[in-house]
């Protein structure tokens, strides 16, 4: 009786485990079915929401779905709704709300595998944000990510309109980076998935032909005959669908074509058509940001055409309109718009015999080009740094997702094995076996929790890196190297290239780590100073004083914190001195920290107080300050940066003093 009593008790103890395992499997299957049904319902909800007459009604519609079953609590379904909410705010031109909802979608989807369709939509949404903020490199990165997912997975349930929109946005982003061949390929892909008979698809096909025509008019492969072929196709689509296609782009491409083929009278006709449309858009009171800039460009294009026709009074009239537009709507214009305006003004002044005024405007134009080029490349380097960081972190998150998936797979397998072993143990009265597998399951759960914590840490760091950009000096370095090659200074070019390769290799090695040896960081700084000294033709001397006491091989600091301030000392500290520059860098070890002082003999902060700051300087110093603040919070140690004009210090000093306090960590090796 004792044996059968124990046996029956073991059966009774095992039955709840078997029942719970069965319930868990059923719960997972039911959750997957519920999610699939929710995605299907959302697909049907999209066209219904678009039928609503106002953006406010669409917002209410999606927010109600977000807070109702079966969408509430499901990360994939919530991410899909956040994307739709971002789309509504995109129509309202509310950039902050767009960012918030897309970031929410990112946070929800980073814990998911698969669901390529939603990831395509989120990537394209990020591309739209980057386009609105004129971050062309990031826009190209996000749109290319979305387009490549589409090409890699042909099973994605996306309409021809969705695919074509993404291909066209990718083409436009690549064209902004002068990747014309790649842009042309994306435009052709968009054209291949569209049918000209459908009004909505015809509108996108019109856009593809428009971008291809512009490629042959303004791109590297300029070919007016090919451009005219696409212009005729655009004209055919417009005649077939006049209600759904805006003729403005056709008129604009025709005006450019006739301008390129030396037919200014015909170009003037279509410039007038474009101007009429742009005026109507702005007068409606519902014009978007870019439509104001289009009106300004129309004024300038009219002035250019009249100048070529030697109708100088008319050219002056439209230049006056453009000047008045600048005063009234300056916030809608960027540097390229001003450059276009000044080029037209210079041509008009020369044609009307005002050479001195034209020369003054030309000097201003040269300064504008230089400023635009520097800002453009500083932004490009910063965006590329962010893209590289995002790629690295996304790879880490992907690897951790794979680890979590493997651990979960092992857990599922071991649960099944636990049931089988339990049944076997009941037959063999092997209670010890049952206890062993319970212990194994506990260990697996602990392992899963550890991996999940690591994954969450990487995800938090990734989101931080998305909001930061770290500019550096690659563009200036390559420009200097190009100058040496052009002047046939081979020895300088080889020496410069050797130093640059050392610096680049060292920078790449340091960028992969959160902490770097102090000696390596100092060596990298000396490489950088040596390069800059060559680039500025020995316009300054420098000295780097290493810590006097102790072995620094075992000390670690965060990399690339000092370089931005040294760069500022070189660029801004050497201006207007009239003498050879001097930069002194001294490093002193304190308790658990490193004090770095950077001294130059430039004009100082007070002398440059009224001058506009460069975007590049703002980015580098801001990010360095934020990194030091983050380190201070993380380590619980003193960290920060102080910038002082040396005129405020005792003695006859001139220049700027920068002092950094950086936490130091000892290596365990």
Protein Blocks (a to p, Z undefined) as FASTA:
>chain_A
ZZmmmmmmmmmmmmmmmmmmmmmmmmmmmmmmmmmmmmmmmmmmmmmmmmpmbfklmmmm
mmmmmmpcfkgopaklmmmmmmmmmmmmmmnopaklmmmmmmmmmmmmmmpgejlllmmm
mmmmmmmmmmmnopaklmmmmmmmmmmmmmmmmmbccdfklmmmmmmmmmmmmmmnopak
lmmmmmmmmmmmpcfkbmklmmmmmmmmmmmmmmmmmmmklcfklmmmmmmmmmmmmmmm
mmlpcfklmmmmmmmmmmmnopaklmmmmmmmmmmmmmmmmmnopacfklmmmmmmmmmm
mmmmmmmnopaklmmmmmmmmmmmmmmmmmmpcfklmmmmmmmmmmmmmmnopamlmmmm
mmmmmmmmmmmmmmmmmmmmmmmmmmmmmmmmmmmmmmmmmmmmmmmmmmmmmmmmmmmm
mmmmmmnopaklmmmmmmmmmmmmmmmmmmmmmmmmmmmmmmmmmmpccddfklmmmmmm
mmmmmnopaklmmmmmmmmmmmmmmmmmmmmpmbdcfklmmmmmmmmmmmmmmmnoopac
cdddddfedcfklpccdehklmmmmmmmmmmmmgonlpacdddddddddehiacdddddf
bebjmlmmmpccdfklmmmmmmmmmmmmmmmmmnopacddddddfklpgcjdeddddddd
ddddddfZZ
